[in-house]
Amino acid sequence: MNPTDPATTLLHQYIAQAPADSLWWVDENILLIPEQRPGIRAITNRYDLYQQLKARQWQVTFNDFDSGQILPASLSCVLLRLPKEKALVHYLINQTARLLRPGGELWLIGDKSEGVRGFNKRAAERLGGPLSEHKVSAGLWFARISHDPQQAGNDLDDQHYTETRPVTDRHGYSFISKPGLYGWQKVDPGSAFLIAELPTMLNQPFPLSGRVLDLGCGFGYLSLQTAGTQTQLTCTDNNAAALHCCQANLEAQGILAEVVASNAGDTLQGPYDILLCNPPFHSGFATNLDLTSRFIAASARLLSPQGQACFVVNKHIPLEQKAQRYFARIRLYADNGQFKLIHLSQPKHSQDAS
Ligand SMILES: C[S@@+](CC[C@H](N)C(=O)[O-])C[C@H]1O[C@@H](n2cnc3c(N)ncnc32)[C@H](O)[C@@H]1O
């Protein structure tokens, strides 16, 4: 992760200049939180960013970018650092059109390689006002787009961003999902590999019994495959859309569980007997191996002394090496050429590991 990301630096400059009645959409690409600006609200779908914004006294809401609490046509300015997912960008532009007063502006920052110029153009069509854009450095662009309700176009195609829906992946597996969460239309092949090997890895059939934690649950695939009425299940994720879909999937299968927002499990106490995890290794556009380490540290803290953690990671992630600080027993269980399964047990106490 690069804390001196030029887009983040530029965004901070514009946050400092924004009028008091502004909104900042905060997604995972924000690497550093600036000083709080009184009167500027923030909405984020990431729990870790919500915590950081709160800590810096920002007026912030954690949800899946629902701006229903803000009056239509009430804002002078909306700030956005371009997110990765097209449906989300379109949805946020559509919402911005609803929230800006006539003459209000969308300030959009992004890189050419991320397709920012196309988004600038489409935002101008949707908002109706003139587009003023300039290249800041290398591929980085800044745009101001005014809202002119008389000229405003139709909503951009956001794939019905807010709606959960049934999805069937190419192997015929059905689940409830929506845009805005990681790999929302498919089962992660690493997770499928973990599920195939898990009964022998744990020496336990499905449904699992005992206290189970699904760390970074997404729409709940690992839980849906392994849990039953005897499972004391907890699912946690950082992403508001993931938590929403996970809850919906569990309810649809009649599985009782606690579904909790956390930043790598930080709001949980444990202990758990079994922990299942396919950890993230990206924050927005950037690779973030720190995040993997935080997931391992959280696993050691949350597992009971006899507990077992089963991880699946891409082959190139040095998970075994990172786990040495936190676990006395680390076993490479399987490797299919693309992913590897790691079994971790005998957690070292957090004080020994620090
Ligand atoms: C590789 S996906 C796995 C999803 C799901 N377990 C599966 O197997 O399909 C990683 C998940 O970690 C979540 N995540 C990313 N950063 C996180 C954080 N700091 N704390 C908790 N969860 C996080 C992502 O939102 C995503 O759902």
The ligand as a Gaussian input file, in Angstrom:
#p B3LYP/6-31G(d) Opt

LIG

0 1
 C      -11.327000     -12.940000      -0.743000
 S      -12.846000     -12.293000      -0.084000
 C      -13.558000     -13.743000       0.630000
 C      -15.039000     -13.652000       0.785000
 C      -15.760000     -14.908000       1.283000
 N      -15.222000     -15.391000       2.529000
 C      -15.697000     -16.006000       0.243000
 O      -15.037000     -17.001000       0.514000
 O      -16.305000     -15.868000      -0.806000
 C      -12.238000     -11.339000       1.278000
 C      -13.300000     -10.632000       2.110000
 O      -12.637000      -9.880000       3.126000
 C      -13.342000      -8.670000       3.319000
 N      -12.448000      -7.661000       3.927000
 C      -11.575000      -6.835000       3.313000
 N      -10.955000      -6.063000       4.215000
 C      -11.448000      -6.408000       5.419000
 C      -11.203000      -5.967000       6.748000
 N      -10.307000      -5.013000       7.010000
 N      -11.903000      -6.538000       7.753000
 C      -12.826000      -7.518000       7.506000
 N      -13.099000      -7.970000       6.274000
 C      -12.416000      -7.431000       5.239000
 C      -13.823000      -8.289000       1.937000
 O      -14.908000      -7.378000       2.000000
 C      -14.188000      -9.652000       1.351000
 O      -15.528000      -9.948000       1.592000

